[in-house]
Amino acid sequence: MSTRQKVIVIGAGPGGLAVAMQLSGQGYDVHIYEKAASIGGRTALLKQDGFSFDLGPTALNMPNVITTLFADCGRNIRDYVNLISLDPLYSLHIGDIVFNPSHDSEKTKREIARLFPGEEANYDRFMHDNAKKMVYLLPIWQEPFTSLWSLFSMRTLRALPSLTLGNHLIDELSKYFEDRRLRLAFSFETKFLGMSPWETPGAFSVIPFAEHYFGVFHIIGGINQLTHAMSEIVQEKGGEIHLNQEVTQIHTKHKEITSITLANGDTIEGDYFFLNADYAYTMSHLFSESKAPISLQKLARKKYSCSGFAIYLGLDITLPLNVHTVLFPDDFRVHMDEIMHKQRIPDDLSIHISYPTAVDRTMAPRDMSALRILVPVPNNESDIDWEKETQALRRKTLDTIERKLNIPDLESHILTEKIITPFDWENDYHIYKGAIFNLTHQLSQLGPFRPSKTPAIKNMQIVGGATHPANSLPFIIESANIAVRKFNKEHH
């Protein structure tokens, strides 16, 4: 192996950074090219008028995955970021109740006894069964799935019963919880997979389990501090990060990528390439159509997640909120059907409010607060005119928050504001169809059916939310680990 083989990573999101951390440490000449002025991709920091916001993800779960990545690179994550375990995990406003589950199972059982008397033993059973399920599914999350034959590996076959094939998540939860509201409390996370719990495979019950078992964490300064820490390690190990360097073209010859062209006209050659930019956008925009590893027709036939209408507010007051608050619509199933199938803005909104000020004074000036509001909405397969709909949806969102949380006249306390619509996600952030949660996770798009290394191009691998295993931050790190293992197998 030439220790100075040149590795190019397109995109400085967490997946690309995780690849670069590992390969720069192995002696490769690693270069990351990022179109934005800052690192992080969808985990970037948004700063405005003295306020700071996480652009995308606002919480860290399954911290063991990121802790292991740092340890494998000879680093202690706690030397770089300050992790705060949240208690409660979140406040869930479902109908006329507010459910505040905790990382402490005894606290959660007391909360369940208060709101759903008689369901405490069901919670214990759910946690016990999903602990076993997690043991079987972990190896699958780390499985490279180099071909369909990988489905028949021993560890995949051992895990098959845990996949609960044919069951959707809501069916799985019905085995445990009698109260409909409690089932919703253990399935709302699926909207961050861009899907409805009535369509998400039952195997994903391990996600609420993991939040309850490992906890949910806030990072002081925001999730972006994690990607900043990752970029520091890349550079400490000799890797280079090139910001404000948008890749506009990927050049191929004889089933290999030879070089990339930047927006400034420069052509950069490399030996091996990792694509961490939005998968479908990259395939449809950066390759010439005849050279793309997937045809535009096949790309269009894939199923994409919903999008999000995001409002970032800097307020001149503080609020009596926990870090995460979720406001549920009256009928979550109808709500998700309107978004995913009828492709219209739902009549009754689901709203996720991130309020880091509850535990973190660094993201807003003294006695003020930073608020990130996310409303699931259809992606750009819909015909929604966001120029026309933005102000009405903004008003409806703020009215819903004021009413359900009893916050009078929120509008009068806004000092600074930014709105990002699905149109903006696609046009400004280069996210295909504005589908911020990437490809959906039905069985036909899981495991070996998610994008990965392709025979069409020998010196390229894909990492990030579109790849196996899934699109949340811990899974994106796992996708990078898989890609590095494949790369090392090829090069040893």
C-alpha positions in Angstrom: 0.0 0.0 0.0 1.2 3.5 -0.8 0.8 5.4 2.4 0.1 8.5 0.4 -2.7 7.2 -1.7 -5.1 10.1 -2.2 -8.6 9.7 -0.8 -11.2 12.4 -1.6 -14.3 12.7 0.5 -17.2 14.8 -1.0 -19.1 16.4 1.8 -18.1 17.3 5.4 -21.1 15.7 7.1 -20.7 13.3 10.0 -20.3 10.3 7.6 -17.6 11.8 5.6 -15.8 13.1 8.7 -15.9 9.6 10.3 -14.3 8.1 7.2 -11.7 10.8 7.1 -10.9 10.4 10.9 -10.1 6.8 10.3 -8.3 6.9 7.0 -6.2 9.9 7.8 -5.1 8.0 10.9 -4.1 5.1 8.7 -1.7 7.3 6.7 -3.8 8.1 3.7 -3.7 11.6 2.1 -7.3 12.5 2.9 -9.0 15.6 1.4 -12.6 16.6 2.2 -14.3 19.0 -0.2 -17.3 20.9 1.3 -19.5 23.4 -0.6 -20.6 25.3 2.6 -18.5 27.8 4.5 -18.6 25.5 7.6 -18.4 21.8 8.3 -21.2 19.5 9.3 -23.6 19.2 6.4 -27.1 18.9 8.0 -25.4 19.0 11.4 -24.0 22.5 10.8 -24.4 25.5 13.1 -26.7 28.3 12.0 -25.7 31.6 13.6 -27.9 34.7 13.4 -27.9 38.0 15.5 -26.1 36.5 18.5 -28.2 33.3 18.5 -27.0 29.8 17.6 -29.1 26.9 16.2 -28.5 23.4 15.1 -29.5 23.4 11.5 -30.7 19.8 11.6 -30.4 17.1 14.3 -30.6 18.5 17.8 -30.1 15.4 19.9 -27.6 12.6 20.2 -28.8 9.1 21.0 -26.9 5.8 21.1 -23.7 7.7 22.2 -21.8 4.4 22.4 -21.4 4.5 18.6 -19.7 7.9 18.5 -17.7 7.2 21.7 -16.4 4.0 20.0 -15.4 5.9 16.9 -13.4 8.4 18.9 -11.8 5.6 21.0 -10.8 3.8 17.8 -9.0 7.0 16.7 -7.2 7.1 20.0 -9.3 10.0 21.4 -11.7 10.4 24.3 -14.9 12.1 23.2 -15.2 13.9 26.5 -12.0 15.8 25.8 -13.8 17.4 22.9 -17.5 17.8 23.7 -19.6 18.2 26.9 -22.5 15.7 26.8 -25.5 16.4 28.9 -27.9 13.5 29.6 -31.5 14.8 29.4 -34.1 14.0 32.0 -36.8 13.9 30.9 -35.8 12.6 27.5 -38.6 14.7 26.0 -42.0 16.1 26.9 -44.7 14.5 24.7 -48.0 16.3 24.5 -50.6 13.7 23.3 -54.2 14.8 23.5 -54.8 16.1 27.1 -51.8 14.4 28.7 -48.1 15.3 28.9 -45.8 12.3 29.1 -42.2 12.9 30.4 -40.3 9.6 30.0 -36.8 9.3 31.6 -33.6 7.4 31.0 -34.2 6.2 34.6 -36.6 3.3 34.1 -38.1 3.6 37.6 -39.0 7.3 36.9 -40.6 6.2 33.6 -42.6 3.5 35.3 -43.9 6.1 37.9 -44.8 8.3 35.0 -46.6 5.5 33.2 -48.4 4.5 36.5 -49.6 8.2 36.7 -50.9 8.4 33.2 -51.4 4.8 32.0 -52.0 2.8 35.2 -51.5 -0.9 34.7 -49.0 -0.5 31.8 -45.8 -0.5 34.0 -45.2 -4.3 33.5 -45.8 -3.9 29.8 -43.0 -1.3 29.7 -40.6 -3.7 31.5 -41.5 -6.4 29.0 -40.9 -4.1 26.1 -37.5 -3.1 27.4 -36.5 -6.7 28.1 -37.5 -8.0 24.7 -36.0 -5.2 22.8 -32.7 -5.5 24.7 -32.5 -9.0 23.2 -33.6 -7.8 19.8 -30.8 -5.2 19.9 -28.2 -7.9 20.5 -29.3 -9.6 17.3 -29.7 -6.5 15.2 -26.4 -4.9 16.1 -24.4 -7.3 13.8 -26.8 -6.6 11.0 -26.3 -2.8 11.3 -22.6 -3.5 10.9 -23.0 -6.0 8.0 -21.4 -4.7 4.8 -24.1 -6.3 2.6 -21.8 -6.5 -0.3 -24.4 -8.5 -2.3 -27.9 -10.1 -1.9 -26.1 -13.2 -0.8 -25.1 -11.4 2.4 -28.7 -11.9 3.5 -27.9 -15.5 4.0 -24.9 -15.0 6.3 -25.2 -16.8 9.6 -25.5 -13.6 11.7 -28.2 -12.3 9.4 -30.2 -15.6 9.5 -29.8 -15.6 13.4 -31.3 -12.1 13.4 -34.3 -12.9 11.2 -36.8 -13.5 14.1 -35.9 -10.1 15.5 -36.6 -8.4 12.2 -40.3 -9.3 12.8 -40.8 -9.4 9.1 -44.3 -8.4 8.0 -45.0 -6.5 11.2 -45.1 -2.7 11.2 -43.9 -0.8 14.2 -47.4 0.0 15.4 -48.2 -3.8 15.3 -45.1 -4.5 17.4 -46.0 -1.9 20.0 -49.6 -3.3 20.1 -48.1 -6.5 21.6 -46.9 -4.5 24.6 -49.0 -1.4 25.2 -52.8 -1.3 25.4 -53.2 2.5 25.4 -53.0 4.1 21.9 -51.3 7.2 23.3 -48.5 5.1 24.9 -47.9 3.3 21.5 -47.6 6.8 19.9 -45.1 7.8 22.6 -42.9 4.9 21.6 -43.2 5.4 17.8 -43.1 9.1 17.1 -39.4 8.9 16.3 -40.3 7.2 13.0 -41.1 10.7 11.6 -37.3 11.2 11.8 -37.0 8.2 9.5 -39.4 10.2 7.3 -42.2 7.5 7.7 -45.3 6.6 9.5 -45.2 4.0 12.3 -48.0 2.2 10.4 -45.5 1.7 7.6 -42.1 1.4 9.4 -40.8 -2.1 9.8 -41.3 -3.6 13.3 -37.5 -4.0 13.8 -37.3 -0.3 14.4 -38.8 -0.7 17.9 -35.1 -0.8 18.9 -35.0 3.0 18.3 -37.3 4.0 21.2 -35.7 1.2 23.2 -32.2 2.7 22.6 -33.4 6.2 23.7 -34.8 4.8 26.9 -31.8 2.5 27.6 -28.9 4.7 26.5 -30.5 8.1 27.1 -30.9 11.2 24.9 -28.1 13.7 25.0 -27.6 17.4 24.4 -24.1 18.6 23.4 -23.2 22.0 24.9 -23.0 24.4 22.0 -25.2 22.1 19.8 -24.7 18.9 17.8 -22.4 20.9 15.5 -19.8 20.7 18.2 -19.5 17.0 17.6 -18.7 17.5 13.9 -16.3 20.3 14.8 -14.5 17.8 17.1 -14.4 15.3 14.3 -12.9 17.8 11.9 -10.2 18.7 14.5 -9.2 15.0 14.7 -9.1 14.7 10.9 -6.7 17.7 10.8 -4.7 16.5 13.8 -4.1 13.3 11.8 -3.0 15.1 8.7 -6.2 15.2 6.7 -7.3 18.5 4.9 -10.7 20.0 4.8 -11.5 22.4 2.0 -14.5 24.7 2.7 -16.4 26.8 0.2 -15.3 24.3 -2.4 -18.4 23.0 -4.1 -18.0 19.9 -6.3 -19.8 20.4 -9.6 -18.8 17.4 -11.6 -17.5 13.9 -11.0 -15.4 12.5 -13.9 -15.2 8.8 -14.7 -13.2 6.6 -17.0 -13.2 2.7 -17.3 -15.5 2.3 -14.3 -13.4 4.5 -12.1 -13.6 8.1 -10.9 -10.6 9.9 -12.1 -11.2 13.5 -10.8 -13.7 16.0 -9.6 -14.3 19.6 -10.8 -14.9 22.4 -8.3 -17.1 25.4 -8.8 -14.0 27.6 -9.2 -13.0 25.5 -12.2 -10.2 23.5 -10.5 -9.9 19.8 -11.3 -8.8 17.6 -8.5 -7.5 14.1 -9.1 -7.7 11.3 -6.6 -7.2 7.5 -6.1 -10.4 6.7 -4.1 -13.6 8.6 -3.5 -16.2 8.6 -0.7 -19.5 10.3 -1.5 -21.1 11.9 1.6 -23.2 14.5 -0.2 -26.9 13.8 -0.5 -27.0 10.5 -2.4 -29.8 11.2 -4.9 -28.7 14.8 -5.5 -25.1 13.5 -6.2 -26.3 10.8 -8.6 -28.6 13.2 -10.5 -26.4 16.3 -10.6 -22.7 15.5 -10.3 -22.3 12.6 -12.8 -23.1 12.9 -16.5 -26.3 11.0 -17.0 -24.6 8.2 -19.0 -21.9 7.7 -16.4 -24.1 7.8 -13.2 -24.1 4.5 -11.3 -27.9 4.6 -11.3 -30.2 5.8 -14.0 -32.4 8.8 -13.3 -35.5 6.6 -13.9 -34.4 4.2 -11.1 -33.6 7.1 -8.9 -37.1 8.6 -9.4 -38.7 5.2 -8.6 -37.1 5.1 -5.1 -39.2 6.1 -2.1 -38.1 9.3 -0.4 -38.9 10.6 3.1 -41.1 13.5 4.0 -39.5 17.0 4.3 -39.6 19.5 7.1 -40.7 23.1 7.6 -38.1 24.6 10.0 -38.4 27.8 11.9 -35.5 29.1 13.9 -36.4 31.8 16.5 -34.3 34.0 18.7 -36.5 35.2 21.6 -36.1 38.0 24.2 -37.4 35.7 26.9 -36.8 32.3 28.4 -39.5 29.6 28.4 -40.6 26.9 30.9 -39.8 24.1 28.4 -37.6 21.0 28.4 -35.0 20.6 25.7 -37.3 18.6 23.5 -41.1 19.0 23.3 -43.3 17.2 20.8 -46.8 18.3 20.1 -48.9 15.5 18.6 -51.8 16.0 16.2 -55.2 14.5 17.3 -54.9 11.7 14.7 -51.3 10.9 14.0 -52.2 8.2 11.4 -54.3 10.6 9.3 -51.6 13.3 9.8 -48.8 11.0 8.4 -51.1 9.8 5.6 -51.7 13.4 4.5 -48.0 14.0 4.4 -46.7 10.8 2.8 -49.6 9.8 0.5 -51.9 12.7 -0.1 -48.9 15.0 -0.2 -50.5 18.0 1.3 -49.8 20.2 4.4 -51.7 18.4 7.2 -54.7 20.1 8.7 -53.4 19.2 12.2 -49.7 19.7 12.7 -47.1 17.6 14.4 -44.4 20.0 16.0 -41.0 19.2 17.4 -39.6 22.0 19.5 -35.9 22.0 20.4 -35.1 24.4 23.3 -31.4 24.0 24.2 -31.6 27.0 26.6 -33.2 24.6 29.2 -29.7 23.2 29.8 -27.3 25.3 27.7 -26.7 29.0 28.1 -24.2 29.2 25.2 -26.7 29.3 22.3 -28.5 32.5 23.1 -27.7 35.8 24.9 -28.4 36.1 28.6 -32.1 35.8 29.6 -32.9 35.0 26.0 -33.5 31.8 24.1 -33.0 29.9 20.8 -35.8 27.8 19.6 -35.8 25.4 16.6 -39.3 24.3 15.5 -39.6 21.4 13.0 -42.9 20.6 11.3 -43.1 17.4 9.1 -44.5 18.3 5.6 -44.5 16.6 2.2 -41.3 16.6 0.1 -41.1 18.3 -3.2 -42.8 15.5 -5.1 -45.9 17.5 -4.0 -47.0 20.6 -5.9 -47.0 22.8 -2.9 -46.0 26.4 -3.7 -43.9 27.3 -0.7 -43.7 30.9 -1.6 -47.4 31.0 -1.3 -47.8 28.7 1.7 -44.9 29.8 4.0 -46.5 32.6 5.9 -49.8 30.8 6.5 -48.0 27.7 7.9 -45.7 29.8 10.0 -48.7 31.5 11.6 -50.5 28.2 12.1 -47.4 26.7 13.7 -46.9 29.6 16.2 -50.7 29.6 17.0 -50.6 25.9 17.8 -47.5 26.3 20.0 -49.1 29.3 21.8 -52.4 27.4 22.4 -51.0 24.0 23.4 -48.1 25.3 25.5 -49.9 28.3 26.9 -47.3 30.8 25.7 -49.1 34.0 25.1 -48.1 36.2 22.1 -45.0 34.4 21.1 -44.7 36.6 18.1 -44.0 39.7 20.2 -40.9 38.1 21.7 -39.2 37.2 18.4 -35.9 39.1 17.9 -34.6 37.2 14.9 -36.0 34.5 12.7 -35.1 32.2 9.8 -37.4 29.8 7.9 -36.3 26.9 5.8 -38.9 25.3 3.5 -38.7 22.0 1.5 -37.9 24.2 -1.6 -35.0 25.7 0.3 -33.7 22.3 1.5 -33.5 21.3 -2.2 -32.3 24.4 -3.8 -30.0 25.9 -1.1 -28.8 22.7 0.6 -28.9 20.3 -2.4 -31.2 17.7 -0.8 -33.0 15.7 -3.4 -36.7 16.6 -3.4 -36.1 18.3 -0.1 -36.4 14.8 1.5 -34.4 15.7 4.6 -34.6 12.2 6.1 -33.3 10.7 2.8 -34.6 7.3 1.5 -37.5 5.8 3.5 -36.9 2.6 5.4 -39.5 0.1 4.1 -38.1 -3.5 3.6 -37.5 -2.9 -0.1 -35.0 -0.1 0.8 -33.2 -1.8 3.7 -29.9 -3.6 4.1 -28.5 -4.7 0.7 -31.2 -2.6 -1.1 -29.8 0.6 0.2 -27.0 2.4 -1.9 -23.5 1.3 -1.2 -20.4 0.4 -3.2 -21.5 -0.3 -6.8 -19.8 -2.5 -9.4 -20.4 0.4 -11.9 -17.6 2.4 -10.2 -14.7 0.5 -8.6 -13.0 3.2 -6.6 -16.1 4.8 -4.9 -18.1 4.2 -1.8 -21.3 6.0 -0.6 -21.7 7.0 3.1 -24.5 8.9 4.9 -28.2 8.7 5.6 -29.2 7.0 2.3 -26.9 4.0 3.0 -27.2 1.0 5.2 -28.1 0.9 8.1 -30.3 4.0 8.3 -30.4 7.8 8.4 -30.0 8.9 12.0 -26.6 10.1 13.3 -25.4 6.8 15.0 -26.4 4.9 11.9 -24.5 7.4 9.6 -21.4 6.7 11.7 -22.0 3.0 11.3 -22.3 3.5 7.5 -18.8 5.2 7.6 -17.4 2.3 9.6 -18.7 -0.2 7.1 -17.3 1.8 4.2 -13.8 2.0 5.8 -13.8 -1.8 6.5 -14.7 -2.4 2.8 -12.0 0.0 1.7 -9.4 -1.7 4.0 -10.4 -5.1 2.7 -9.7 -3.9 -0.9 -6.4 -2.4 0.0 -4.8 -5.1 2.1 
